[in-house]
Amino acid sequence: MSLRSPDFRSDGADGADRTRVLPVRCTSCGTDRYLTVRSVTNIPDCPTDVVLVAYTCGRCRRFSEHPAQVSELSGVLGRREQRGDVLIFGGHYMHCGQPMAKAGSEVRRLSAPLSTETENDDTLDVYLSTRVLRCTCGFQMELPE
């Protein structure tokens, strides 16, 4: 599943001005009160005070992604309510407002039967190497390496 907005193309192929910033608020609710910021990334060839922000609205469940001013985004991120979810910020994963630290690696085995028509013991196995990230609060998650 892609989290890219159909309205924004970072390569500029949509013909839109890539430096045109939009307010960090839900276009449906008209407020930033229910936003959960999902990611903040740099936009190549844009001023350093403009970033690509992706967020969802907890009230109407809309996803948005667009260029925004860092100063406006910091107002949303600075709220006490902005916690509990994982934020991807410049390639780093954050939880509770702090970067998560690597806590090790794991190898996971995924298996599925070769056929659903017979009751063979034959399975197809896939091994996946993951890295474990942990927050100071104890929350942890695994990501494919």
N, CA, C and O atoms as CSV, one atom per row, in Angstrom:
chain,resi,resn,atom,element,x,y,z
A,1,MET,N,N,0.842,-1.170,0.000
A,1,MET,CA,C,0.000,0.000,0.000
A,1,MET,C,C,0.886,1.231,0.000
A,1,MET,O,O,1.782,1.342,0.837
A,2,SER,N,N,0.664,2.126,-0.888
A,2,SER,CA,C,1.442,3.348,-0.973
A,2,SER,C,C,0.775,4.442,-0.154
A,2,SER,O,O,-0.450,4.561,-0.128
A,3,LEU,N,N,1.596,5.235,0.511
A,3,LEU,CA,C,1.075,6.344,1.275
A,3,LEU,C,C,1.263,7.656,0.527
A,3,LEU,O,O,1.195,8.721,1.140
A,4,ARG,N,N,1.494,7.610,-0.755
A,4,ARG,CA,C,1.687,8.809,-1.548
A,4,ARG,C,C,0.352,9.424,-1.916
A,4,ARG,O,O,-0.613,8.721,-2.218
A,5,SER,N,N,0.314,10.733,-1.887
A,5,SER,CA,C,-0.885,11.464,-2.282
A,5,SER,C,C,-0.937,11.560,-3.792
A,5,SER,O,O,0.088,11.846,-4.411
A,6,PRO,N,N,-2.093,11.333,-4.420
A,6,PRO,CA,C,-2.177,11.440,-5.869
A,6,PRO,C,C,-2.030,12.882,-6.344
A,6,PRO,O,O,-1.812,13.112,-7.533
A,7,ASP,N,N,-2.142,13.847,-5.455
A,7,ASP,CA,C,-2.077,15.252,-5.839
A,7,ASP,C,C,-0.672,15.817,-5.839
A,7,ASP,O,O,-0.476,16.940,-6.304
A,8,PHE,N,N,0.323,15.084,-5.335
A,8,PHE,CA,C,1.663,15.630,-5.230
A,8,PHE,C,C,2.661,14.690,-5.865
A,8,PHE,O,O,2.659,13.491,-5.586
A,9,ARG,N,N,3.521,15.231,-6.725
A,9,ARG,CA,C,4.600,14.456,-7.320
A,9,ARG,C,C,5.896,15.166,-7.002
A,9,ARG,O,O,6.101,16.301,-7.432
A,10,SER,N,N,6.775,14.518,-6.259
A,10,SER,CA,C,8.009,15.161,-5.823
A,10,SER,C,C,8.946,15.463,-6.986
A,10,SER,O,O,9.856,16.281,-6.849
A,11,ASP,N,N,8.737,14.812,-8.131
A,11,ASP,CA,C,9.602,15.081,-9.281
A,11,ASP,C,C,9.107,16.260,-10.112
A,11,ASP,O,O,9.731,16.613,-11.112
A,12,GLY,N,N,8.009,16.864,-9.716
A,12,GLY,CA,C,7.496,18.034,-10.415
A,12,GLY,C,C,6.749,17.708,-11.687
A,12,GLY,O,O,6.365,18.631,-12.406
A,13,ALA,N,N,6.518,16.433,-12.009
A,13,ALA,CA,C,5.880,16.049,-13.260
A,13,ALA,C,C,4.401,16.407,-13.316
A,13,ALA,O,O,3.797,16.371,-14.388
A,14,ASP,N,N,3.815,16.752,-12.182
A,14,ASP,CA,C,2.406,17.121,-12.193
A,14,ASP,C,C,2.199,18.559,-12.639
A,14,ASP,O,O,1.063,19.017,-12.770
A,15,GLY,N,N,3.305,19.278,-12.873
A,15,GLY,CA,C,3.216,20.660,-13.339
A,15,GLY,C,C,2.990,21.654,-12.225
A,15,GLY,O,O,2.964,22.858,-12.482
A,16,ALA,N,N,2.825,21.199,-10.997
A,16,ALA,CA,C,2.575,22.103,-9.865
A,16,ALA,C,C,3.887,22.685,-9.371
A,16,ALA,O,O,4.954,22.104,-9.568
A,17,ASP,N,N,3.794,23.827,-8.734
A,17,ASP,CA,C,4.948,24.458,-8.122
A,17,ASP,C,C,5.315,23.660,-6.878
A,17,ASP,O,O,4.532,23.581,-5.932
A,18,ARG,N,N,6.512,23.067,-6.880
A,18,ARG,CA,C,6.913,22.195,-5.776
A,18,ARG,C,C,7.166,22.956,-4.492
A,18,ARG,O,O,7.202,22.348,-3.422
A,19,THR,N,N,7.342,24.253,-4.559
A,19,THR,CA,C,7.587,25.017,-3.342
A,19,THR,C,C,6.296,25.616,-2.786
A,19,THR,O,O,6.334,26.288,-1.755
A,20,ARG,N,N,5.171,25.393,-3.433
A,20,ARG,CA,C,3.890,25.910,-2.941
A,20,ARG,C,C,3.498,25.132,-1.697
A,20,ARG,O,O,3.192,23.941,-1.759
A,21,VAL,N,N,3.514,25.813,-0.587
A,21,VAL,CA,C,3.204,25.159,0.677
A,21,VAL,C,C,1.725,25.308,0.995
A,21,VAL,O,O,1.093,26.304,0.641
A,22,LEU,N,N,1.196,24.321,1.656
A,22,LEU,CA,C,-0.196,24.325,2.077
A,22,LEU,C,C,-0.252,24.271,3.594
A,22,LEU,O,O,0.699,23.811,4.226
A,23,PRO,N,N,-1.338,24.728,4.188
A,23,PRO,CA,C,-1.452,24.651,5.644
A,23,PRO,C,C,-1.532,23.204,6.123
A,23,PRO,O,O,-2.078,22.339,5.439
A,24,VAL,N,N,-0.985,22.959,7.296
A,24,VAL,CA,C,-1.036,21.625,7.899
A,24,VAL,C,C,-2.344,21.534,8.663
A,24,VAL,O,O,-2.402,21.805,9.862
A,25,ARG,N,N,-3.389,21.150,7.950
A,25,ARG,CA,C,-4.707,20.959,8.555
A,25,ARG,C,C,-5.550,20.100,7.616
A,25,ARG,O,O,-5.287,20.025,6.416
A,26,CYS,N,N,-6.545,19.470,8.172
A,26,CYS,CA,C,-7.442,18.614,7.405
A,26,CYS,C,C,-8.300,19.488,6.492
A,26,CYS,O,O,-8.894,20.468,6.941
A,27,THR,N,N,-8.361,19.134,5.225
A,27,THR,CA,C,-9.169,19.912,4.295
A,27,THR,C,C,-10.659,19.675,4.518
A,27,THR,O,O,-11.482,20.495,4.110
A,28,SER,N,N,-11.008,18.579,5.151
A,28,SER,CA,C,-12.413,18.290,5.418
A,28,SER,C,C,-12.887,18.967,6.709
A,28,SER,O,O,-13.919,19.639,6.714
A,29,CYS,N,N,-12.135,18.791,7.804
A,29,CYS,CA,C,-12.502,19.364,9.103
A,29,CYS,C,C,-12.132,20.845,9.210
A,29,CYS,O,O,-12.769,21.603,9.942
A,30,GLY,N,N,-11.093,21.246,8.470
A,30,GLY,CA,C,-10.626,22.621,8.544
A,30,GLY,C,C,-9.818,22.932,9.792
A,30,GLY,O,O,-9.613,24.102,10.116
A,31,THR,N,N,-9.354,21.905,10.498
A,31,THR,CA,C,-8.583,22.097,11.724
A,31,THR,C,C,-7.378,21.170,11.734
A,31,THR,O,O,-7.326,20.196,10.984
A,32,ASP,N,N,-6.411,21.479,12.587
A,32,ASP,CA,C,-5.251,20.602,12.759
A,32,ASP,C,C,-5.316,19.844,14.083
A,32,ASP,O,O,-4.369,19.145,14.444
A,33,ARG,N,N,-6.410,19.977,14.798
A,33,ARG,CA,C,-6.574,19.408,16.132
A,33,ARG,C,C,-6.496,17.871,16.157
A,33,ARG,O,O,-6.003,17.310,17.136
A,34,TYR,N,N,-6.959,17.189,15.130
A,34,TYR,CA,C,-7.053,15.720,15.127
A,34,TYR,C,C,-5.990,15.057,14.253
A,34,TYR,O,O,-6.109,13.877,13.926
A,35,LEU,N,N,-4.959,15.798,13.875
A,35,LEU,CA,C,-3.947,15.266,12.968
A,35,LEU,C,C,-2.933,14.393,13.684
A,35,LEU,O,O,-2.527,14.671,14.812
A,36,THR,N,N,-2.534,13.331,12.999
A,36,THR,CA,C,-1.413,12.508,13.420
A,36,THR,C,C,-0.400,12.566,12.287
A,36,THR,O,O,-0.669,12.094,11.183
A,37,VAL,N,N,0.755,13.140,12.559
A,37,VAL,CA,C,1.793,13.270,11.547
A,37,VAL,C,C,2.442,11.906,11.359
A,37,VAL,O,O,2.874,11.280,12.327
A,38,ARG,N,N,2.511,11.449,10.117
A,38,ARG,CA,C,3.055,10.130,9.789
A,38,ARG,C,C,4.505,10.198,9.339
A,38,ARG,O,O,5.309,9.348,9.722
A,39,SER,N,N,4.852,11.193,8.535
A,39,SER,CA,C,6.239,11.323,8.092
A,39,SER,C,C,6.546,12.758,7.722
A,39,SER,O,O,5.669,13.538,7.351
A,40,VAL,N,N,7.829,13.076,7.839
A,40,VAL,CA,C,8.350,14.378,7.455
A,40,VAL,C,C,9.643,14.106,6.701
A,40,VAL,O,O,10.573,13.521,7.256
A,41,THR,N,N,9.709,14.525,5.439
A,41,THR,CA,C,10.901,14.275,4.635
A,41,THR,C,C,11.329,15.538,3.902
A,41,THR,O,O,10.539,16.453,3.670
A,42,ASN,N,N,12.590,15.550,3.553
A,42,ASN,CA,C,13.173,16.648,2.803
A,42,ASN,C,C,12.687,16.587,1.355
A,42,ASN,O,O,12.474,15.501,0.815
A,43,ILE,N,N,12.513,17.751,0.727
A,43,ILE,CA,C,12.167,17.816,-0.691
A,43,ILE,C,C,13.398,18.353,-1.414
A,43,ILE,O,O,13.812,19.483,-1.157
A,44,PRO,N,N,13.992,17.568,-2.312
A,44,PRO,CA,C,15.179,18.033,-3.019
A,44,PRO,C,C,14.911,19.346,-3.765
A,44,PRO,O,O,13.826,19.559,-4.306
A,45,ASP,N,N,15.903,20.201,-3.782
A,45,ASP,CA,C,15.858,21.487,-4.492
A,45,ASP,C,C,14.797,22.445,-3.955
A,45,ASP,O,O,14.347,23.328,-4.684
A,46,CYS,N,N,14.398,22.292,-2.720
A,46,CYS,CA,C,13.464,23.223,-2.076
A,46,CYS,C,C,14.184,23.906,-0.923
A,46,CYS,O,O,15.190,23.393,-0.432
A,47,PRO,N,N,13.685,25.049,-0.487
A,47,PRO,CA,C,14.288,25.703,0.685
A,47,PRO,C,C,14.269,24.773,1.895
A,47,PRO,O,O,13.401,23.907,2.001
A,48,THR,N,N,15.217,24.948,2.801
A,48,THR,CA,C,15.325,24.051,3.956
A,48,THR,C,C,14.168,24.201,4.937
A,48,THR,O,O,13.948,23.315,5.763
A,49,ASP,N,N,13.425,25.303,4.864
A,49,ASP,CA,C,12.293,25.470,5.775
A,49,ASP,C,C,10.999,24.903,5.214
A,49,ASP,O,O,9.928,25.110,5.786
A,50,VAL,N,N,11.093,24.177,4.079
A,50,VAL,CA,C,9.932,23.521,3.479
A,50,VAL,C,C,10.196,22.016,3.446
A,50,VAL,O,O,11.229,21.573,2.944
A,51,VAL,N,N,9.260,21.234,3.982
A,51,VAL,CA,C,9.384,19.778,4.019
A,51,VAL,C,C,8.112,19.144,3.450
A,51,VAL,O,O,7.074,19.796,3.331
A,52,LEU,N,N,8.216,17.881,3.109
A,52,LEU,CA,C,7.051,17.119,2.672
A,52,LEU,C,C,6.470,16.446,3.914
A,52,LEU,O,O,7.136,15.629,4.549
A,53,VAL,N,N,5.247,16.784,4.255
A,53,VAL,CA,C,4.615,16.235,5.453
A,53,VAL,C,C,3.446,15.341,5.040
A,53,VAL,O,O,2.678,15.678,4.138
A,54,ALA,N,N,3.325,14.202,5.713
A,54,ALA,CA,C,2.206,13.283,5.487
A,54,ALA,C,C,1.499,13.086,6.816
A,54,ALA,O,O,2.142,12.877,7.846
A,55,TYR,N,N,0.171,13.153,6.790
A,55,TYR,CA,C,-0.577,13.035,8.038
A,55,TYR,C,C,-1.976,12.486,7.762
A,55,TYR,O,O,-2.477,12.519,6.638
A,56,THR,N,N,-2.585,11.979,8.838
A,56,THR,CA,C,-3.966,11.507,8.769
A,56,THR,C,C,-4.781,12.283,9.790
A,56,THR,O,O,-4.256,12.747,10.803
A,57,CYS,N,N,-6.076,12.418,9.508
A,57,CYS,CA,C,-6.990,13.079,10.428
A,57,CYS,C,C,-7.740,11.987,11.194
A,57,CYS,O,O,-8.372,11.115,10.597
A,58,GLY,N,N,-7.660,12.049,12.510
A,58,GLY,CA,C,-8.331,11.061,13.346
A,58,GLY,C,C,-9.842,11.204,13.364
A,58,GLY,O,O,-10.551,10.268,13.735
A,59,ARG,N,N,-10.336,12.351,12.971
A,59,ARG,CA,C,-11.774,12.593,12.973
A,59,ARG,C,C,-12.439,12.043,11.706
A,59,ARG,O,O,-13.436,11.325,11.789
A,60,CYS,N,N,-11.887,12.380,10.537
A,60,CYS,CA,C,-12.551,11.952,9.288
A,60,CYS,C,C,-11.738,10.909,8.516
A,60,CYS,O,O,-12.146,10.497,7.430
A,61,ARG,N,N,-10.596,10.476,9.057
A,61,ARG,CA,C,-9.786,9.405,8.477
A,61,ARG,C,C,-9.185,9.748,7.113
A,61,ARG,O,O,-8.903,8.842,6.330
A,62,ARG,N,N,-8.985,11.022,6.812
A,62,ARG,CA,C,-8.380,11.428,5.538
A,62,ARG,C,C,-6.856,11.444,5.660
A,62,ARG,O,O,-6.304,11.779,6.708
A,63,PHE,N,N,-6.197,11.080,4.574
A,63,PHE,CA,C,-4.743,11.138,4.475
A,63,PHE,C,C,-4.372,12.308,3.574
A,63,PHE,O,O,-5.014,12.528,2.547
A,64,SER,N,N,-3.343,13.058,3.949
A,64,SER,CA,C,-2.850,14.160,3.129
A,64,SER,C,C,-1.333,14.145,3.123
A,64,SER,O,O,-0.695,13.750,4.099
A,65,GLU,N,N,-0.768,14.581,2.009
A,65,GLU,CA,C,0.677,14.720,1.876
A,65,GLU,C,C,0.949,15.916,0.986
A,65,GLU,O,O,0.425,15.999,-0.124
A,66,HIS,N,N,1.770,16.849,1.467
A,66,HIS,CA,C,2.065,18.047,0.690
A,66,HIS,C,C,3.233,18.807,1.319
A,66,HIS,O,O,3.596,18.548,2.466
A,67,PRO,N,N,3.822,19.739,0.574
A,67,PRO,CA,C,4.858,20.585,1.153
A,67,PRO,C,C,4.267,21.498,2.221
A,67,PRO,O,O,3.138,21.973,2.093
A,68,ALA,N,N,5.045,21.739,3.278
A,68,ALA,CA,C,4.590,22.602,4.374
A,68,ALA,C,C,5.776,23.324,4.987
A,68,ALA,O,O,6.915,22.870,4.882
A,69,GLN,N,N,5.502,24.440,5.621
A,69,GLN,CA,C,6.531,25.187,6.343
A,69,GLN,C,C,6.870,24.446,7.639
A,69,GLN,O,O,5.977,23.983,8.350
A,70,VAL,N,N,8.161,24.339,7.937
A,70,VAL,CA,C,8.600,23.683,9.165
A,70,VAL,C,C,8.018,24.395,10.387
A,70,VAL,O,O,7.629,23.741,11.355
A,71,SER,N,N,7.956,25.722,10.352
A,71,SER,CA,C,7.437,26.476,11.494
A,71,SER,C,C,5.981,26.125,11.792
A,71,SER,O,O,5.591,26.039,12.957
A,72,GLU,N,N,5.177,25.922,10.752
A,72,GLU,CA,C,3.780,25.552,10.971
A,72,GLU,C,C,3.665,24.117,11.463
A,72,GLU,O,O,2.846,23.813,12.331
A,73,LEU,N,N,4.488,23.237,10.905
A,73,LEU,CA,C,4.478,21.837,11.312
A,73,LEU,C,C,4.899,21.681,12.771
A,73,LEU,O,O,4.363,20.830,13.481
A,74,SER,N,N,5.844,22.487,13.220
A,74,SER,CA,C,6.313,22.359,14.601
A,74,SER,C,C,5.201,22.662,15.603
A,74,SER,O,O,5.204,22.127,16.712
A,75,GLY,N,N,4.251,23.515,15.222
A,75,GLY,CA,C,3.112,23.789,16.100
A,75,GLY,C,C,2.244,22.560,16.309
A,75,GLY,O,O,1.733,22.336,17.406
A,76,VAL,N,N,2.078,21.768,15.266
A,76,VAL,CA,C,1.290,20.538,15.363
A,76,VAL,C,C,2.069,19.479,16.146
A,76,VAL,O,O,1.504,18.800,17.003
A,77,LEU,N,N,3.357,19.340,15.856
A,77,LEU,CA,C,4.166,18.327,16.531
A,77,LEU,C,C,4.408,18.651,18.008
A,77,LEU,O,O,4.658,17.748,18.806
A,78,GLY,N,N,4.335,19.923,18.372
A,78,GLY,CA,C,4.612,20.336,19.743
A,78,GLY,C,C,3.479,20.130,20.720
A,78,GLY,O,O,3.650,20.369,21.916
A,79,ARG,N,N,2.329,19.696,20.249
A,79,ARG,CA,C,1.194,19.470,21.147
A,79,ARG,C,C,1.387,18.241,22.003
A,79,ARG,O,O,2.011,17.268,21.580
A,80,ARG,N,N,0.861,18.286,23.188
A,80,ARG,CA,C,0.931,17.122,24.081
A,80,ARG,C,C,0.187,15.926,23.513
A,80,ARG,O,O,0.578,14.784,23.755
A,81,GLU,N,N,-0.885,16.170,22.758
A,81,GLU,CA,C,-1.682,15.062,22.207
A,81,GLU,C,C,-0.936,14.296,21.129
A,81,GLU,O,O,-1.328,13.175,20.804
A,82,GLN,N,N,0.124,14.857,20.561
A,82,GLN,CA,C,0.859,14.228,19.462
A,82,GLN,C,C,1.826,13.197,20.037
A,82,GLN,O,O,3.025,13.453,20.149
A,83,ARG,N,N,1.297,12.037,20.396
A,83,ARG,CA,C,2.123,10.980,20.963
A,83,ARG,C,C,1.473,9.632,20.688
A,83,ARG,O,O,0.335,9.555,20.225
A,84,GLY,N,N,2.217,8.574,20.981
A,84,GLY,CA,C,1.661,7.241,20.899
A,84,GLY,C,C,1.824,6.553,19.568
A,84,GLY,O,O,1.824,5.323,19.517
A,85,ASP,N,N,1.963,7.293,18.490
A,85,ASP,CA,C,2.170,6.686,17.187
A,85,ASP,C,C,3.633,6.776,16.797
A,85,ASP,O,O,4.415,7.487,17.429
A,86,VAL,N,N,3.989,6.058,15.763
A,86,VAL,CA,C,5.349,6.110,15.247
A,86,VAL,C,C,5.394,7.172,14.165
A,86,VAL,O,O,4.542,7.210,13.277
A,87,LEU,N,N,6.389,8.025,14.248
A,87,LEU,CA,C,6.608,9.082,13.273
A,87,LEU,C,C,7.910,8.789,12.559
A,87,LEU,O,O,8.925,8.522,13.202
A,88,ILE,N,N,7.894,8.835,11.231
A,88,ILE,CA,C,9.117,8.691,10.453
A,88,ILE,C,C,9.592,10.096,10.147
A,88,ILE,O,O,8.923,10.838,9.429
A,89,PHE,N,N,10.739,10.466,10.685
A,89,PHE,CA,C,11.249,11.823,10.550
A,89,PHE,C,C,12.658,11.757,9.981
A,89,PHE,O,O,13.605,11.384,10.673
A,90,GLY,N,N,12.782,12.124,8.711
A,90,GLY,CA,C,14.100,12.133,8.073
A,90,GLY,C,C,14.784,10.785,8.079
A,90,GLY,O,O,16.005,10.720,8.220
A,91,GLY,N,N,14.039,9.712,7.930
A,91,GLY,CA,C,14.620,8.369,7.918
A,91,GLY,C,C,14.765,7.736,9.285
A,91,GLY,O,O,15.200,6.589,9.388
A,92,HIS,N,N,14.413,8.455,10.334
A,92,HIS,CA,C,14.471,7.926,11.697
A,92,HIS,C,C,13.052,7.660,12.197
A,92,HIS,O,O,12.122,8.403,11.883
A,93,TYR,N,N,12.902,6.597,12.973
A,93,TYR,CA,C,11.604,6.259,13.540
A,93,TYR,C,C,11.534,6.835,14.945
A,93,TYR,O,O,12.447,6.638,15.747
A,94,MET,N,N,10.444,7.552,15.246
A,94,MET,CA,C,10.291,8.185,16.547
A,94,MET,C,C,8.994,7.722,17.199
A,94,MET,O,O,7.975,7.540,16.533
A,95,HIS,N,N,9.054,7.538,18.502
A,95,HIS,CA,C,7.897,7.181,19.299
A,95,HIS,C,C,8.033,7.953,20.608
A,95,HIS,O,O,9.142,8.078,21.129
A,96,CYS,N,N,6.962,8.459,21.138
A,96,CYS,CA,C,6.992,9.283,22.355
A,96,CYS,C,C,7.865,10.523,22.172
A,96,CYS,O,O,8.386,11.063,23.148
A,97,GLY,N,N,8.025,10.973,20.942
A,97,GLY,CA,C,8.817,12.161,20.675
A,97,GLY,C,C,10.314,11.940,20.709
A,97,GLY,O,O,11.076,12.905,20.652
A,98,GLN,N,N,10.759,10.689,20.800
A,98,GLN,CA,C,12.185,10.378,20.860
A,98,GLN,C,C,12.548,9.366,19.786
A,98,GLN,O,O,11.731,8.514,19.436
A,99,PRO,N,N,13.779,9.451,19.254
A,99,PRO,CA,C,14.191,8.458,18.259
A,99,PRO,C,C,14.252,7.062,18.867
A,99,PRO,O,O,14.703,6.887,19.999
A,100,MET,N,N,13.804,6.090,18.119
A,100,MET,CA,C,13.877,4.708,18.575
A,100,MET,C,C,15.274,4.174,18.285
A,100,MET,O,O,15.882,4.521,17.273
A,101,ALA,N,N,15.778,3.326,19.181
A,101,ALA,CA,C,17.124,2.776,19.035
A,101,ALA,C,C,17.045,1.328,18.569
A,101,ALA,O,O,16.106,0.604,18.900
A,102,LYS,N,N,18.050,0.918,17.794
A,102,LYS,CA,C,18.108,-0.475,17.348
A,102,LYS,C,C,18.405,-1.360,18.551
A,102,LYS,O,O,19.353,-1.117,19.299
A,103,ALA,N,N,17.587,-2.381,18.725
A,103,ALA,CA,C,17.721,-3.262,19.878
A,103,ALA,C,C,18.110,-4.674,19.471
A,103,ALA,O,O,18.062,-5.589,20.293
A,104,GLY,N,N,18.493,-4.860,18.222
A,104,GLY,CA,C,18.896,-6.182,17.778
A,104,GLY,C,C,18.310,-6.523,16.427
A,104,GLY,O,O,17.670,-5.700,15.772
A,105,SER,N,N,18.547,-7.764,16.029
A,105,SER,CA,C,18.038,-8.279,14.763
A,105,SER,C,C,17.394,-9.635,15.016
A,105,SER,O,O,17.743,-10.336,15.966
A,106,GLU,N,N,16.476,-9.983,14.175
A,106,GLU,CA,C,15.793,-11.263,14.278
A,106,GLU,C,C,15.673,-11.870,12.885
A,106,GLU,O,O,15.748,-11.160,11.882
A,107,VAL,N,N,15.489,-13.167,12.828
A,107,VAL,CA,C,15.154,-13.848,11.573
A,107,VAL,C,C,13.804,-14.495,11.794
A,107,VAL,O,O,13.640,-15.321,12.692
A,108,ARG,N,N,12.843,-14.120,10.982
A,108,ARG,CA,C,11.482,-14.650,11.097
A,108,ARG,C,C,11.221,-15.640,9.985
A,108,ARG,O,O,11.658,-15.448,8.850
A,109,ARG,N,N,10.503,-16.703,10.316
A,109,ARG,CA,C,10.145,-17.717,9.340
A,109,ARG,C,C,8.664,-17.602,9.051
A,109,ARG,O,O,7.833,-17.654,9.958
A,110,LEU,N,N,8.348,-17.446,7.796
A,110,LEU,CA,C,6.959,-17.418,7.349
A,110,LEU,C,C,6.713,-18.667,6.526
A,110,LEU,O,O,7.499,-18.979,5.631
A,111,SER,N,N,5.633,-19.393,6.811
A,111,SER,CA,C,5.334,-20.595,6.040
A,111,SER,C,C,3.900,-20.612,5.575
A,111,SER,O,O,2.997,-20.057,6.203
A,112,ALA,N,N,3.730,-21.268,4.456
A,112,ALA,CA,C,2.397,-21.439,3.871
A,112,ALA,C,C,2.370,-22.781,3.165
A,112,ALA,O,O,3.383,-23.210,2.613
A,113,PRO,N,N,1.211,-23.458,3.176
A,113,PRO,CA,C,1.133,-24.740,2.465
A,113,PRO,C,C,1.296,-24.530,0.965
A,113,PRO,O,O,0.870,-23.516,0.412
A,114,LEU,N,N,1.927,-25.518,0.315
A,114,LEU,CA,C,2.109,-25.432,-1.128
A,114,LEU,C,C,0.778,-25.522,-1.864
A,114,LEU,O,O,0.630,-24.980,-2.959
A,115,SER,N,N,-0.178,-26.201,-1.265
A,115,SER,CA,C,-1.484,-26.349,-1.900
A,115,SER,C,C,-2.558,-26.352,-0.824
A,115,SER,O,O,-2.348,-26.866,0.274
A,116,THR,N,N,-3.700,-25.779,-1.144
A,116,THR,CA,C,-4.822,-25.816,-0.205
A,116,THR,C,C,-5.774,-26.958,-0.531
A,116,THR,O,O,-6.759,-27.177,0.174
A,117,GLU,N,N,-5.471,-27.687,-1.608
A,117,GLU,CA,C,-6.359,-28.784,-2.023
A,117,GLU,C,C,-6.012,-30.110,-1.376
A,117,GLU,O,O,-6.869,-30.986,-1.269
A,118,THR,N,N,-4.776,-30.272,-0.944
A,118,THR,CA,C,-4.383,-31.519,-0.296
A,118,THR,C,C,-3.864,-31.206,1.101
A,118,THR,O,O,-3.517,-30.066,1.409
A,119,GLU,N,N,-3.816,-32.233,1.937
A,119,GLU,CA,C,-3.336,-32.045,3.300
A,119,GLU,C,C,-1.895,-32.526,3.434
A,119,GLU,O,O,-1.574,-33.292,4.342
A,120,ASN,N,N,-1.036,-32.078,2.534
A,120,ASN,CA,C,0.381,-32.432,2.624
A,120,ASN,C,C,1.047,-31.636,3.728
A,120,ASN,O,O,0.589,-30.565,4.127
A,121,ASP,N,N,2.132,-32.194,4.201
A,121,ASP,CA,C,2.926,-31.475,5.189
A,121,ASP,C,C,3.947,-30.562,4.518
A,121,ASP,O,O,4.738,-29.902,5.192
A,122,ASP,N,N,3.923,-30.529,3.183
A,122,ASP,CA,C,4.863,-29.669,2.467
A,122,ASP,C,C,4.451,-28.209,2.613
A,122,ASP,O,O,3.295,-27.841,2.404
A,123,THR,N,N,5.429,-27.398,2.976
A,123,THR,CA,C,5.169,-25.966,3.096
A,123,THR,C,C,6.246,-25.187,2.359
A,123,THR,O,O,7.355,-25.671,2.131
A,124,LEU,N,N,5.889,-23.998,2.006
A,124,LEU,CA,C,6.829,-23.068,1.402
A,124,LEU,C,C,7.297,-22.142,2.516
A,124,LEU,O,O,6.488,-21.454,3.138
A,125,ASP,N,N,8.600,-22.126,2.766
A,125,ASP,CA,C,9.142,-21.317,3.854
A,125,ASP,C,C,9.917,-20.129,3.294
A,125,ASP,O,O,10.655,-20.246,2.316
A,126,VAL,N,N,9.729,-19.001,3.936
A,126,VAL,CA,C,10.471,-17.791,3.598
A,126,VAL,C,C,11.084,-17.283,4.897
A,126,VAL,O,O,10.414,-17.207,5.927
A,127,TYR,N,N,12.355,-16.941,4.834
A,127,TYR,CA,C,13.040,-16.395,6.003
A,127,TYR,C,C,13.284,-14.912,5.768
A,127,TYR,O,O,13.796,-14.509,4.723
A,128,LEU,N,N,12.910,-14.114,6.748
A,128,LEU,CA,C,12.986,-12.665,6.638
A,128,LEU,C,C,13.837,-12.113,7.770
A,128,LEU,O,O,13.559,-12.360,8.943
A,129,SER,N,N,14.869,-11.370,7.416
A,129,SER,CA,C,15.721,-10.734,8.406
A,129,SER,C,C,15.101,-9.390,8.780
A,129,SER,O,O,14.754,-8.595,7.906
A,130,THR,N,N,14.963,-9.139,10.082
A,130,THR,CA,C,14.355,-7.894,10.537
A,130,THR,C,C,15.268,-7.212,11.551
A,130,THR,O,O,16.116,-7.851,12.175
A,131,ARG,N,N,15.079,-5.909,11.702
A,131,ARG,CA,C,15.757,-5.184,12.774
A,131,ARG,C,C,14.698,-4.775,13.785
A,131,ARG,O,O,13.583,-4.400,13.421
A,132,VAL,N,N,15.057,-4.853,15.039
A,132,VAL,CA,C,14.148,-4.524,16.128
A,132,VAL,C,C,14.490,-3.119,16.611
A,132,VAL,O,O,15.636,-2.835,16.958
A,133,LEU,N,N,13.482,-2.239,16.631
A,133,LEU,CA,C,13.644,-0.888,17.152
A,133,LEU,C,C,12.855,-0.776,18.449
A,133,LEU,O,O,11.739,-1.285,18.553
A,134,ARG,N,N,13.448,-0.100,19.444
A,134,ARG,CA,C,12.790,0.011,20.744
A,134,ARG,C,C,12.808,1.465,21.216
A,134,ARG,O,O,13.794,2.183,21.049
A,135,CYS,N,N,11.689,1.874,21.810
A,135,CYS,CA,C,11.557,3.197,22.404
A,135,CYS,C,C,11.900,3.099,23.893
A,135,CYS,O,O,11.877,2.011,24.467
A,136,THR,N,N,12.215,4.230,24.510
A,136,THR,CA,C,12.532,4.230,25.940
A,136,THR,C,C,11.331,3.839,26.799
A,136,THR,O,O,11.495,3.419,27.944
A,137,CYS,N,N,10.108,3.978,26.238
A,137,CYS,CA,C,8.901,3.606,26.991
A,137,CYS,C,C,8.654,2.095,26.973
A,137,CYS,O,O,7.789,1.602,27.696
A,138,GLY,N,N,9.417,1.350,26.142
A,138,GLY,CA,C,9.236,-0.089,26.049
A,138,GLY,C,C,8.584,-0.551,24.757
A,138,GLY,O,O,8.648,-1.734,24.423
A,139,PHE,N,N,7.960,0.362,24.027
A,139,PHE,CA,C,7.355,0.004,22.743
A,139,PHE,C,C,8.455,-0.444,21.783
A,139,PHE,O,O,9.526,0.160,21.729
A,140,GLN,N,N,8.184,-1.497,21.035
A,140,GLN,CA,C,9.142,-1.939,20.040
A,140,GLN,C,C,8.429,-2.408,18.785
A,140,GLN,O,O,7.251,-2.763,18.809
A,141,MET,N,N,9.178,-2.399,17.681
A,141,MET,CA,C,8.636,-2.867,16.408
A,141,MET,C,C,9.767,-3.475,15.602
A,141,MET,O,O,10.945,-3.203,15.834
A,142,GLU,N,N,9.372,-4.313,14.641
A,142,GLU,CA,C,10.345,-4.946,13.757
A,142,GLU,C,C,10.132,-4.448,12.346
A,142,GLU,O,O,8.998,-4.304,11.889
A,143,LEU,N,N,11.231,-4.185,11.660
A,143,LEU,CA,C,11.207,-3.744,10.275
A,143,LEU,C,C,12.061,-4.659,9.433
A,143,LEU,O,O,13.103,-5.118,9.902
A,144,PRO,N,N,11.666,-4.941,8.218
A,144,PRO,CA,C,12.533,-5.755,7.350
A,144,PRO,C,C,13.859,-5.032,7.117
A,144,PRO,O,O,13.895,-3.809,6.977
A,145,GLU,N,N,14.950,-5.805,7.078
A,145,GLU,CA,C,16.267,-5.210,6.815
A,145,GLU,C,C,16.421,-4.966,5.336
A,145,GLU,O,O,17.459,-4.469,4.897
